[in-house]
Amino acid sequence: MKRLDPTLLALFVALLALLVLGFLLPKWLFLLTLSLGKGLVVLGLLLLLRTGLVSFGQGLFYCLGAYAVGSLGQFFGIKDVLLLLLTGVAVGSSVAFLLGFLMAKYREIFFAMLSLAFSMILYGLLVRTAALGSTDGFNVAPPTLFGRPIGGEAHQYALFALACVVAFLTALMMHTYFKTVLGRLSPAIRDNEIRVEYMGASVRHAIHVKYVIAGALAGLGGALTAMTVGHIDPDLAYWTTSGEFIFVAILSGTGSVIAPFLGSLVFEIIRTYAYQYSPNTWQLVVGSALLLVIVFFPAGLWSVFGHLRRRGSA
């Protein structure tokens, strides 16, 4: 009998648990939906990190996805949530495809700094664009689902449920991708690019594809976040936003496609309560949490499950 993939089982359990949790705790809907949106961005970072690449500029695609959603609603009256999500993916992947021709040539700190530069260029452009609200940004028109505005607890839960399904399907596709030849090249590229080239694979092409996937996921996360928060501004492309995604990626670990969503939820919970009870020093609390994770779980929070599984097998 073929053994059930534990990741698939965990994804189904996580989907059901989130749907039940959102139904029982409606006050958490905003936090949960926001965590799923940002988790999508970190999922793209997981792909890059497995390849040995660190991007400090995922805020670029995150912001583009959010502004695409806001612009469609404000200037064209397009508010359908499914179309807006697809637009976020299309914008993020298209820009990543164009930039990927350049980014695929660089590694290590050069890759990280170049990605940051592109993100800050977008930030500078948005700050100086009065039509898009300049530094203040603008409010996003309430999205619609099957022609009905998403407002009130019932419709907010509908958006949350859609976010859960999107996150589930995306994680499932990424889990499948990691089993393909191109997906399995990630650790090989990280460890020895020359050997990969000798095997007949194009490292530059592989990195280009991974960069486009990460851009698409960031654009999708930005679109979902824009609809959840209801407001967008240039800070979405600022370096602190990209740094936050790196923070969550370190907190999560790269052991599973579920890890980014777990790390994002833990991060949002820590930040929310830290800001509520210690508004002047909340950054210190968040930084201390990251330090503790690095000291006790250097491979990220997901490594805890690996330790438990090994102990159970023993």
N, C-alpha and C positions, 0 to 999 in steps of 0.2 A: 504493500500500500504506500502511495506517495505521501511523504510527510508534508503537512501543512506549513506553508511559509510563516514563521512567527511574526515577521514584519507586517504581513497582510492581516493576520489576526489582530495584531496590536492596532493597526489602522482602523479596522472595523470597530473594535472596542472603544477606541478613542473617539470615533465619530458618534457612536451611540451615547457615550458618557457626556460629551459636550452638548449634544442635543437635549439630553435630560437635565443637565446642569443649567443650561440656559432657560429651560422651561420652569424649573423650580426656583431659580434665582434671577428674576427679570432685571434686578438692579445691576447685575453683572454683565448684561448683554453688551453694553458699550465696551467695557474692558475686554471681554472675550473676543468680540469682533475685531477690535483694534489689534489685539495680540495675533490673531490669525492673519491679518493684513501684513503686519510687520514680519511675521514668521515666514511668509512667502518670500520676502526679500532675503532673509537670512538663509533660506533654503538654497537660493542661488549662490550665496556666499559659500555655503557648504560645498557646492560643486567646485568653486574656484579654489577653496582651501585644500580640498583633496588633490587638486592638481598642483599645489604648491604656490598658488597665486593669492595675494592679498590685495583686495580692492578697497581703497578709501573713497571711492566715488560712486557707490551704488545709489547714493542720494540723487544722482543725476537722473536715472531711470525712474526712481521712486517719485521724484518731483514731476517728471514729464507725464507719467501715468496719471498723477493727481490733477495736473493742469489740463490734460486732455479731457478728463471727465468734467471739470469745472467749465472749460471753454465750450464744450458741446452743449451743456445745459444753458449757459448764459447767452451764447451768441447764436445758437442754432435750435434751441428748444428740444434737444434730444436728451431724454431722461430715462430711457429704458435701461434697467440695471444690467441686463445681460449684454446689451450692445456696448454699454460703457466699460464693462470689464474686458470685453474683446478689444475695444479701442486701446485700453491701457496696455494690453499685451502687444498689440500691433505697433504702437508708438515705441514702447520700450525695446522690442526686438529689432525694429527698423533702425533706430539710432545706434543700437549696439552692433548691428550688422555693419554699418558704415564705419564706426569707430574701430571695430574689430580688426580691420585690415592693418591699422596702425598698432593697436594694443597687442596683437599677437606677436609682434616683433620684440617685445620687451619682457623682462622678468624682474623678480625681486623688488627692490625699492623703486626702480624706474617704473615698473608697472603700477605700483601703489601710488606714486606721486603723480604720474600722468593721469590716472583715473581721477584723482582728487582735483587736478587742474581743470579737467573738463566739467566737473560738477560745480566748481567755483565760477567758471565762466558763465554757466547757466544762471547761477545765483546773481551774478553781476548784471546780466541782461534783464532778469525779472525785476530787480530792484529799480531799474531805470525805465521800465515799461509801464507807463501810466494807464494804458488800456487794460492792463491785467492787475491793477490795484497797487502797483509799485511795492513798497515795503509792507503795506497792510494786507495785500492779497485781496481776496473777495470770497463771498459766501457761495457755496455750491448749491445749486437748485436741488430740492428733495427728489431723489430718484423714484422711479415707478417700477412696479413689478406686476406684469400682466395688466398694465394700464391703470393700476391703482397706486396712489402715492404711498411711500413707505413712511408712515408716521404713527405714533402711538405704540404701545407695548406689543400689540399683536403683529403689526407690520414690522416693527423693529426685530421681533423674533424671526420673521420671515427673512429679513436681510441676514441675520445671524445664521439661520439654517442654511441659506444659500452660501454664505462664507464658509461654513463647515464642509459643505459638499465640494466647493471649489478647492479648499485646502486638501481634502481627502483625495480628490481625483488628481490634483497636482502632485501630491506626495506619492501616490500610486504610480503615476507616470515616471517620476524621477527614480523611484525604486526599480522600475522596469528598465529605465535607461542605464542605470548603474550596472545592470547585468549584460548589456550589449558590449560589443567589442570596443566601441568608442568610449563607453562609460568605464570599462575596465582599464582603459589607458591612463586614467587620471593618476593613480599612484605611481604608475610606471614613468609618466612624464615628470612627476615630482622627484622621483629618485634618480632617474638617469635618462635625459632627453636623447643623448647620442645613441644609446642602445635602442630606443624606440625608433629612431630614424633608420638604424641598421635593419630593424625588423620590417621595414618597408612602409611604416606609417608616417604621415606628415604631422609633426608636432604643431606647426603653425596652424594648420587646418583644424586640428582637434581643439586647440585653445580658442580659435575663432568661434567654433560651434558652441563651446562651453560659455564663452563670453556672451553670445547671443541669447542662450538659454537663461543665463543669470540676469540679463537685461530684461527679458520678457517677464520673468518672475517678479523682478523689482517693479516693472510697470504695472503688473497685475496687482501687486501689493499696494502701490500708490493709488490706483483707482479705487480699490476697496476702502482704503483709509480715508480718501476724500469723501466718499459717500457716507462713511461712518461718522466722521468728525463734522462734516458740513461746512468746512472752511479750509482754504488753502492759502499759503503765503510762500515767499521765496526761501524761508528757513528750511523747507523740505529738501532743498538742494545744498544747504550749508554743510560745512565739514563736520559739525557736531552731530548732524543726523546720520551721516555715513559712519562716523565714529561709534554711534550708538548701535548700529547694525553689527559692527565688528565686536563690540562689547557683548552683544547677545550671542554672536557666533562662538566666542570664547567661552561664555557661560554655558552654552548648550553642548558643545562638542560636536564632532563630525561622525559619530558612530552610527547614526540612523537618520532617515528622512523625517522621523518624528521629532528628533531632538530640537530643530529650530523653533517649532511651535511650543514645545515645552519650555525652552529657554526664554522665548518671547513672553509667554504668560507669566513666568516667574519674575522676569524683569519688570513687567508692567505692574505686577502686584507690589513688588518691593518699592518701586518708584512712587506709586500712588500712596501707599501708607507712609512712606518716608516723608513725602511732601505734605501729607495731611498732619502728621504729628511733629515734624521737624522741618518746617518750610525754609529755614535759613541754612540748614546743614544737610539737606536731603542728598546732595551730591556726595557728601562724605559717607553716608549710609550705603548708597549704591556702590561706591568705590570699595568700601570695606567688604561688601558682599562678594564682589568680584575677586578681591584678594583672598578671601576665605576659600572660594571655589578653586582658584589657582593652586593654593597651598595643599588643600585636602583632596581635590579632584582635578588634577592637571589636565586630564583628558575631557573635562567638561561634566556637566550633570548627568549626561546619558551614560557615562561610564559606571555610575552606581548600579544600573540595571545589569550591566555586564558582570560586575562583581557578584551580584546576587544570583545570576544565572550560573556562574561558575561554582559558587558555593553550593547551589542546589544540585548540580551535577555530581559534585564530590560527595 
